[in-house]
């Protein structure tokens, strides 16, 4: 959520910045609601003062033995008018709050201009896209003989689910452990195990609600306030909700493995083949809670931590700075890591690393106290490090041979008991 003072002080400038995302703010409606809110707030205070004054008058009149029927009638009328004004104020404030909650973050000055992914900019590349002297298979064809079963998964749960058996299940488990070990032992993150079910308040805090209410979340039937997490970013970042952290405790760095659940209602027809876009998938998420002066330094660091995983696995990738129109609503700046997939002959996203500045913190009321005792909002950052299923896909496609065998990257072999080849 943006600073309400910023919106009230220069709404037109906010609208100009948000327009870079391709989003048009209803400035007239917001202004009208803000004016009405101020008017009703002033009227409420006036009526409260009048009611208090009249109540005192009733007391004085009773003490003097006077008839107070007319005064009591005036107090009742004022009470009714006050109640109606307070109700109207709450209605106006609720509508204004809903509008403000839907305003996305302002893009950082360094974010490339543009309204869609065509304007994203490649920042750097690592490795050379894998080439073969035979026609490479995609992960679906490779996985069919290795324990990747979409047919049985569909019988159990429908489309966009998979069962991994034997060697592939173990490979996935090895990847999770490999990622967590690097982030906790080398990068200084504290490992977290978090709930997969959260209340709406948590999803509002990190910005998934109200924006993704209808097209990306799974809610629990019979309980409208319980949702499956779309990413571990939600429970982990919300650990600091309603907290005041001492400045000497910053930064806080967390790594969390979890299953993630997304309805993908807005992606109908996209990536229906294979494991690229599923309703349930595994991910290792890294989160940093930092001092505002350190957040862009932390953003570069967090992105490089995610890159380390790809480099250790010898997977070619590139880092892409998302343009204004391709940013997630909470992000002020985002780098996507895109891994090379020979089976698709293209780069595909495997991680998003975002700095949300104080956008999430303001929604969560996540603050810190500086050395002088001043309380401010922290900055929050998050990144996939990495999406486990897509990493598995990348290993299958980049390390295949013409016999359909998979050669395991050296860094991962100890996690598979020294196994060098899966066949």
Secondary structure by P-SEA (a helix, b strand, c coil): cccaaaaaacaaaaaaaaaccccccaaaaaaaaaaaaaaaaaaaaaaaaaaaaaaaaaaaaaaacccaaaaaaaaaaaaaaaaaaaaaaaaaaaaaaaaaaacccccccccccccccccccccccccccccccccccccccccccccccaaaaaacccccbbbbcaaaaaaaaaaaaaaaaaaaaccbbbbbbbbccccaaaaaaacccccccccccccccccccccccccccccccccccccccccccccbbbbbbbbbbbccccccccccccccccccbbbbbbbbbbccccaaaaaaaaaaaaaaaaaaabbbbbbbbbccccccccccbbbbbbbbbccccbbbbcbbbbbccaaaaaaacccccccccbbbbbbbbbbcccaaaaaaaaaaaaacccccccccccccccccccccccc
